[in-house]
Amino acid sequence: MNHLLSLGVIGATLVAGSANAEVRDIRIGVDVPYEPMEFRTPEGELTGFDIDLGNALCAEIGIQCEWVVQGWDGIIPGLQARKYDAIMSSMTINEQRREQVLFSDPYITPPSAWFAPGDVEIGTPSDETLEGLTLGVQRGTLQDNYVTDMYGDVADVNRYATADDMVLDMDSGRLDAAFLDFPIGKSTLLDSGAGDYKVVGEKVTEPKEYFGEGFGIAFRQRDKELAAAFNEALATLKSDGTYEEIHATYFGD
């Protein structure tokens, strides 16, 4: 496979819809840590569902992908500034982001959920049950938007740069509840062994204006051929069983 030197020539060399077309190695932006989607092993290696799936997609296309760690607040500006060529970092597809980036097909659609210490009695989340509580969200996420709009007038909303920072405040008792993507809350709270935590109420997937259509890979608007190659590679991994194997590694059967 001959790798090209510039994304500027992708349009001439990458045949739309062909995962076997020629395209150079690319850089992918990712916000770490967000276990189990993207995090580091004790040895410092990047891993997680997004990382493994992203590497498998690049292998299917026939390219190498280099992961570039970028804080969430600047992840879309970093794409637009050409620090990397795509974002694969649990980014929810929604109309607001579509104005800035081009999304791939959804590659996973997780719900969000409320998490609280086991001894905290909240009941079904509502204006009444959350009034006066301190709630945690990751800054700039759809969960931040949802909690701020729905409960910002009745509760204190603490915003964190990373999910790990939020968990530290949960562990120390400075938060009454946190609102997270369910897989992240399950991994960092329910399965962590750091404390006694529970899910409060039902998992949340509506309204779509907040929770979108699932996670997608984001590209610059003009890189339609690159997005098409990733879409075809994703379809191939789903049909040949590779996707299910990676999914089972992080979420079970």
JOMO-V9917 format. One record per pair of residues at least 12 apart in sequence whose C-alpha atoms are under 10 Angstrom apart, sorted by the first residue. I is the first residue (numbers start at 1). GAP is how many residues later the second one is. If there is no record, write none. Layout:
# JOMO-V9917
I&GAP / I&GAP
This chain:
# JOMO-V9917
1&19 / 1&20 / 1&21 / 1&22 / 1&23 / 1&61 / 1&62 / 2&19 / 2&20 / 2&21 / 2&22 / 2&23 / 2&60 / 2&61 / 3&19 / 3&20 / 3&21 / 3&22 / 3&23 / 3&59 / 3&60 / 3&61 / 4&18 / 4&19 / 4&20 / 4&21 / 5&18 / 5&19 / 5&20 / 5&21 / 6&17 / 6&18 / 6&19 / 6&20 / 7&16 / 7&17 / 7&18 / 7&19 / 7&78 / 7&216 / 7&219 / 8&214 / 8&215 / 9&14 / 9&15 / 10&12 / 10&13 / 10&14 / 10&213 / 10&214 / 10&215 / 10&216 / 11&12 / 11&211 / 11&212 / 11&213 / 11&214 / 11&215 / 12&213 / 13&212 / 14&210 / 14&211 / 14&212 / 14&214 / 14&215 / 15&210 / 15&211 / 15&213 / 15&214 / 16&208 / 16&209 / 16&210 / 16&211 / 16&212 / 16&213 / 16&216 / 17&207 / 17&208 / 17&209 / 17&210 / 17&211 / 17&212 / 17&213 / 17&214 / 17&215 / 17&216 / 18&43 / 18&207 / 18&208 / 18&210 / 18&211 / 18&212 / 18&213 / 18&214 / 18&215 / 19&38 / 19&39 / 19&40 / 19&41 / 19&42 / 19&43 / 19&206 / 19&207 / 19&208 / 19&209 / 19&210 / 19&211 / 19&212 / 19&213 / 19&214 / 19&215 / 19&216 / 19&217 / 20&40 / 20&41 / 20&42 / 20&43 / 20&209 / 20&212 / 20&213 / 21&40 / 21&41 / 21&204 / 21&205 / 21&208 / 22&39 / 22&40 / 22&41 / 22&207 / 23&38 / 23&39 / 23&40 / 23&41 / 23&202 / 23&203 / 23&206 / 24&38 / 24&39 / 24&40 / 24&41 / 25&33 / 25&37 / 25&38 / 25&39 / 25&40 / 25&41 / 25&60 / 26&32 / 26&37 / 26&38 / 26&39 / 26&40 / 26&41 / 26&58 / 26&59 / 26&60 / 27&37 / 27&38 / 27&39 / 27&40 / 27&41 / 27&52 / 27&55 / 27&56 / 27&57 / 27&58 / 27&59 / 27&60 / 28&23 / 28&26 / 28&37 / 28&38 / 28&39 / 28&40 / 28&41 / 28&42 / 28&51 / 28&55 / 28&56 / 28&57 / 28&58 / 28&59 / 28&60 / 28&61 / 28&189 / 28&190 / 28&191 / 29&37 / 29&38 / 29&39 / 29&40 / 29&41 / 29&42 / 29&43 / 29&46 / 29&47 / 29&49 / 29&50 / 29&54 / 29&55 / 29&56 / 29&57 / 29&58 / 29&59 / 29&60 / 29&188 / 29&189 / 30&16 / 30&20 / 30&21 / 30&37 / 30&38 / 30&39 / 30&40 / 30&41 / 30&42 / 30&45 / 30&54 / 30&56 / 30&57 / 30&58 / 30&59 / 30&60 / 30&61 / 31&36 / 31&37 / 31&38 / 31&39 / 31&40 / 31&41 / 31&42 / 31&43 / 31&44 / 31&56 / 31&57 / 31&58 / 31&59 / 31&60 / 31&130 / 31&131 / 32&14 / 32&15 / 32&16 / 32&36 / 32&37 / 32&38 / 32&39 / 32&40 / 32&57 / 32&130 / 32&131 / 32&132 / 33&13 / 33&14 / 33&15 / 33&36 / 33&38 / 33&56 / 33&129 / 33&130 / 33&131 / 33&132 / 33&151 / 34&14 / 34&16 / 34&55 / 34&56 / 34&128 / 34&129 / 34&130 / 34&147 / 34&149 / 34&150 / 34&151 / 34&153 / 34&154 / 35&12 / 35&13 / 35&14 / 35&15 / 35&128 / 35&129 / 35&148 / 35&149 / 35&150 / 35&151 / 35&152 / 35&153 / 35&215 / 36&12 / 36&13 / 36&14 / 36&15 / 36&147 / 36&148 / 36&149 / 36&150 / 36&151 / 36&152 / 36&213 / 36&214 / 36&215 / 37&12 / 37&13 / 37&14 / 37&15 / 37&16 / 37&51 / 37&52 / 37&53 / 37&146 / 37&147 / 37&150 / 37&213 / 38&12 / 38&13 / 38&14 / 38&50 / 38&51 / 38&52 / 38&146 / 39&12 / 46&21 / 46&23 / 48&198 / 48&199 / 48&201 / 48&202 / 49&40 / 49&41 / 49&59 / 49&194 / 49&197 / 49&198 / 49&199 / 49&200 / 49&201 / 49&202 / 50&38 / 50&39 / 50&40 / 50&57 / 50&58 / 50&165 / 50&167 / 50&196 / 50&197 / 51&14 / 51&16 / 51&37 / 51&38 / 52&191 / 52&194 / 52&195 / 52&197 / 53&35 / 53&54 / 53&181 / 53&184 / 53&189 / 53&190 / 53&192 / 53&193 / 53&194 / 54&12 / 54&13 / 54&33 / 54&34 / 54&35 / 54&163 / 54&176 / 54&180 / 55&12 / 56&177 / 56&178 / 56&181 / 56&186 / 56&187 / 56&190 / 57&172 / 57&173 / 57&174 / 57&175 / 57&176 / 57&177 / 57&178 / 57&179 / 57&180 / 57&185 / 57&186 / 58&171 / 58&172 / 58&175 / 58&176 / 59&174 / 60&169 / 60&170 / 60&172 / 60&173 / 60&174 / 60&176 / 60&177 / 61&165 / 61&168 / 61&169 / 61&171 / 61&172 / 61&173 / 62&171 / 65&20 / 65&21 / 66&18 / 66&19 / 67&17 / 67&19 / 67&20 / 67&21 / 68&15 / 68&16 / 68&17 / 68&18 / 68&19 / 69&15 / 69&20 / 70&13 / 70&14 / 70&17 / 70&19 / 71&90 / 71&91 / 72&17 / 72&19 / 72&66 / 72&67 / 72&68 / 72&69 / 72&89 / 72&90 / 73&65 / 73&66 / 73&67 / 73&68 / 73&88 / 74&66 / 75&12 / 75&14 / 75&16 / 76&21 / 76&24 / 76&25 / 76&142 / 76&143 / 76&144 / 77&23 / 79&21 / 79&22 / 79&139 / 79&140 / 79&141 / 80&20 / 80&21 / 80&139 / 80&140 / 80&141 / 81&139 / 82&138 / 84&135 / 84&136 / 85&133 / 85&134 / 85&135 / 85&138 / 85&141 / 86&15 / 86&16 / 86&17 / 86&131 / 86&132 / 86&133 / 86&134 / 86&137 / 86&140 / 86&141 / 87&14 / 87&16 / 87&129 / 87&130 / 87&131 / 87&132 / 87&133 / 88&16 / 88&127 / 88&128 / 88&129 / 88&130 / 88&131 / 89&126 / 89&127 / 89&128 / 89&129 / 90&17 / 90&18 / 90&19 / 90&20 / 90&91 / 90&124 / 90&125 / 90&126 / 90&127 / 91&12 / 91&15 / 91&50 / 91&51 / 91&121 / 91&123 / 91&124 / 91&125 / 91&126 / 91&127 / 92&14 / 92&16 / 92&17 / 92&18 / 92&49 / 92&50 / 92&118 / 92&119 / 92&120 / 92&121 / 92&122 / 92&123 / 92&124 / 92&125 / 92&126 / 93&12 / 93&13 / 93&16 / 93&49 / 93&115 / 93&116 / 93&117 / 93&118 / 93&119 / 93&120 / 93&121 / 93&122 / 93&123 / 93&124 / 93&125 / 94&48 / 94&114 / 94&115 / 94&116 / 94&117 / 94&118 / 94&119 / 94&120 / 94&121 / 94&122 / 95&113 / 95&114 / 95&115 / 95&117 / 95&118 / 96&113 / 96&114 / 96&116 / 97&121 / 98&120 / 98&123 / 99&122 / 100&118 / 100&119 / 100&120 / 100&121 / 101&116 / 101&117 / 101&118 / 101&119 / 101&120 / 101&121 / 101&122 / 102&114 / 102&115 / 102&116 / 102&117 / 102&118 / 102&119 / 102&120 / 102&121 / 102&122 / 102&125 / 103&112 / 103&113 / 103&114 / 103&115 / 103&116 / 103&117 / 103&118 / 103&121 / 103&124 / 103&125 / 103&128 / 104&111 / 104&112 / 104&113 / 104&114 / 104&115 / 104&120 / 104&122 / 104&123 / 104&124 / 104&125 / 104&126 / 104&127 / 104&128 / 104&130 / 105&108 / 105&109 / 105&110 / 105&111 / 105&112 / 105&113 / 105&122 / 105&123 / 105&125 / 105&126 / 105&127 / 105&129 / 105&130 / 106&107 / 106&108 / 106&109 / 106&110 / 106&111 / 106&125 / 106&128 / 107&106 / 107&107 / 107&108 / 107&109 / 107&110 / 107&124 / 107&127 / 107&128 / 107&131 / 107&136 / 108&105 / 108&106 / 108&107 / 108&108 / 108&139 / 109&72 / 109&96 / 109&102 / 109&103 / 109&104 / 109&105 / 109&106 / 109&107 / 110&71 / 110&72 / 110&73 / 110&74 / 110&93 / 110&94 / 110&95 / 110&101 / 110&103 / 110&104 / 110&105 / 111&69 / 111&70 / 111&71 / 111&72 / 111&91 / 111&92 / 111&93 / 111&94 / 111&95 / 111&100 / 111&103 / 112&30 / 112&31 / 112&67 / 112&68 / 112&69 / 112&70 / 112&71 / 112&72 / 112&73 / 112&90 / 112&91 / 112&92 / 112&93 / 112&94 / 112&99 / 113&30 / 113&65 / 113&66 / 113&67 / 113&68 / 113&69 / 113&70 / 113&71 / 113&72 / 113&73 / 113&86 / 113&87 / 113&88 / 113&89 / 113&90 / 113&91 / 113&92 / 114&21 / 114&22 / 114&63 / 114&64 / 114&65 / 114&66 / 114&67 / 114&68 / 114&71 / 114&84 / 114&85 / 114&86 / 114&87 / 114&88 / 114&89 / 114&90 / 115&20 / 115&21 / 115&55 / 115&61 / 115&62 / 115&63 / 115&64 / 115&65 / 115&67 / 115&70 / 115&71 / 115&74 / 115&75 / 115&82 / 115&83 / 115&84 / 115&85 / 115&86 / 116&19 / 116&54 / 116&59 / 116&60 / 116&61 / 116&62 / 116&63 / 116&73 / 116&74 / 116&80 / 116&81 / 116&82 / 116&83 / 116&84 / 117&53 / 117&54 / 117&56 / 117&58 / 117&59 / 117&60 / 117&61 / 117&72 / 117&73 / 117&78 / 117&79 / 117&80 / 117&81 / 117&82 / 117&83 / 118&77 / 118&78 / 118&79 / 118&80 / 118&81 / 118&82 / 119&77 / 119&78 / 119&79 / 120&56 / 120&57 / 120&77 / 120&78 / 120&80 / 121&55 / 121&79 / 122&54 / 122&55 / 122&78 / 122&79 / 123&77 / 123&78 / 124&76 / 124&77 / 124&78 / 125&26 / 125&75 / 125&76 / 125&77 / 126&24 / 126&25 / 126&28 / 126&75 / 127&23 / 127&24 / 127&25 / 127&26 / 127&27 / 127&28 / 128&23 / 128&26 / 128&27 / 129&25 / 129&26 / 130&21 / 130&22 / 130&24 / 130&25 / 130&26 / 130&46 / 130&47 / 131&20 / 131&21 / 131&22 / 131&23 / 131&24 / 131&25 / 132&19 / 132&21 / 132&22 / 132&23 / 132&24 / 132&44 / 133&18 / 133&21 / 133&22 / 133&23 / 133&24 / 133&42 / 133&43 / 133&44 / 134&20 / 134&21 / 134&22 / 134&23 / 134&24 / 134&40 / 134&41 / 134&42 / 134&43 / 134&44 / 135&12 / 135&13 / 135&16 / 135&17 / 135&20 / 135&21 / 135&22 / 135&23 / 135&24 / 135&31 / 135&35 / 135&39 / 135&40 / 135&41 / 135&42 / 135&43 / 135&44 / 136&20 / 136&21 / 136&22 / 136&23 / 136&24 / 136&27 / 136&29 / 136&30 / 136&31 / 136&33 / 136&34 / 136&38 / 136&39 / 136&40 / 136&41 / 136&42 / 136&43 / 136&44 / 137&20 / 137&21 / 137&22 / 137&23 / 137&24 / 137&25 / 137&26 / 137&29 / 137&40 / 137&41 / 137&42 / 137&43 / 137&44 / 138&20 / 138&21 / 138&22 / 138&23 / 138&24 / 138&25 / 138&26 / 138&27 / 138&28 / 138&40 / 138&41 / 138&42 / 139&19 / 139&20 / 139&21 / 139&22 / 139&23 / 139&24 / 140&19 / 140&20 / 140&21 / 141&18 / 141&39 / 141&40 / 141&69 / 142&38 / 142&39 / 142&67 / 142&68 / 142&69 / 142&70 / 143&35 / 143&36 / 143&37 / 143&38 / 143&67 / 143&68 / 144&13 / 144&14 / 144&15 / 144&16 / 144&35 / 144&36 / 144&66 / 145&65 / 145&66 / 146&33 / 146&61 / 146&63 / 146&64 / 146&65 / 147&31 / 147&32 / 147&63 / 156&19 / 156&20 / 157&18 / 157&20 / 157&21 / 158&16 / 158&17 / 158&20 / 163&15 / 163&17 / 163&21 / 163&22 / 163&25 / 164&20 / 164&24 / 164&25 / 166&12 / 166&14 / 166&22 / 167&18 / 167&21 / 167&22 / 167&27 / 168&26 / 170&19 / 170&24 / 170&25 / 170&27 / 171&18 / 171&23 / 171&24 / 171&25 / 171&26 / 172&23 / 177&20 / 177&21 / 177&22 / 177&23 / 178&21 / 178&22 / 179&20 / 179&21 / 179&25 / 180&24 / 181&22 / 181&23 / 181&24 / 181&30 / 182&17 / 182&21 / 182&22 / 183&67 / 183&68 / 185&12 / 185&13 / 185&14 / 186&12 / 186&13 / 186&65 / 187&63 / 187&64 / 217&13 / 217&14
